[in-house]
Amino acid sequence: MPRFSKKANLVKELEAVIQVRTIKAYLQFYLDVEDSFEDELDYYVLVKLALLKSKWYAFWESISKME
């Protein structure tokens, strides 16, 4: 069984969360229910996923921070 990296596992989990939140957002839109906190939370998760995908090493601190 192949082992996946922490980054791959986290990306997979965040994509699953985004999928569920997207369905919930569609339902809120069609039922005309607005919640700004939920919108901010959705935006935060999307930004975190984009940053995670753009980084080569997700869990490494920069060398300058370590010194």
C-alpha positions as CSV (number, residue, x, y, z in Angstrom):
1,M,0.0,0.0,0.0
2,P,1.5,3.3,-1.0
3,R,2.2,5.9,1.6
4,F,1.1,9.4,1.0
5,S,2.9,12.5,2.3
6,K,1.4,14.8,4.9
7,K,0.9,17.4,2.3
8,A,-1.0,15.0,0.0
9,N,-3.2,13.9,2.8
10,L,-3.9,17.5,3.9
11,V,-4.7,18.5,0.3
12,K,-7.1,15.6,0.0
13,E,-8.9,16.4,3.3
14,L,-9.2,20.1,2.4
15,E,-10.6,19.3,-1.0
16,A,-13.2,17.1,0.7
17,V,-14.1,19.9,3.1
18,I,-14.4,22.4,0.2
19,Q,-16.7,20.0,-1.7
20,V,-19.1,19.7,1.3
21,R,-18.9,23.5,1.9
22,T,-19.7,24.2,-1.7
23,I,-22.8,22.1,-1.6
24,K,-23.8,23.9,1.6
25,A,-23.2,27.2,0.0
26,Y,-25.4,26.3,-3.0
27,L,-28.2,25.3,-0.6
28,Q,-27.9,28.5,1.3
29,F,-28.0,30.5,-1.9
30,Y,-31.1,28.8,-3.2
31,L,-32.8,29.0,0.2
32,D,-31.9,32.6,0.4
33,V,-30.1,32.2,3.7
34,E,-27.0,34.5,4.2
35,D,-24.3,34.0,6.7
36,S,-21.2,36.2,6.4
37,F,-19.2,34.1,8.9
38,E,-19.8,31.0,6.7
39,D,-18.6,32.9,3.7
40,E,-15.5,34.1,5.4
41,L,-14.8,30.5,6.6
42,D,-15.2,29.2,3.0
43,Y,-12.8,31.9,1.7
44,Y,-10.2,31.0,4.4
45,V,-10.3,27.3,3.5
46,L,-9.9,28.1,-0.2
47,V,-7.0,30.4,0.4
48,K,-5.3,27.8,2.7
49,L,-5.7,25.1,0.0
50,A,-4.3,27.4,-2.7
51,L,-1.3,28.3,-0.5
52,L,-0.7,24.6,0.3
53,K,-0.8,23.6,-3.3
54,S,1.6,26.4,-4.3
55,K,4.3,25.5,-1.8
56,W,6.9,22.9,-2.7
57,Y,7.5,21.9,1.0
58,A,4.4,22.5,3.1
59,F,5.7,21.7,6.6
60,W,9.3,23.0,6.4
61,E,10.2,26.3,8.1
62,S,12.4,28.6,6.1
63,I,16.1,28.5,7.0
64,S,16.1,32.2,7.9
65,K,13.4,31.6,10.5
66,M,15.3,28.8,12.1
67,E,18.5,30.8,12.7
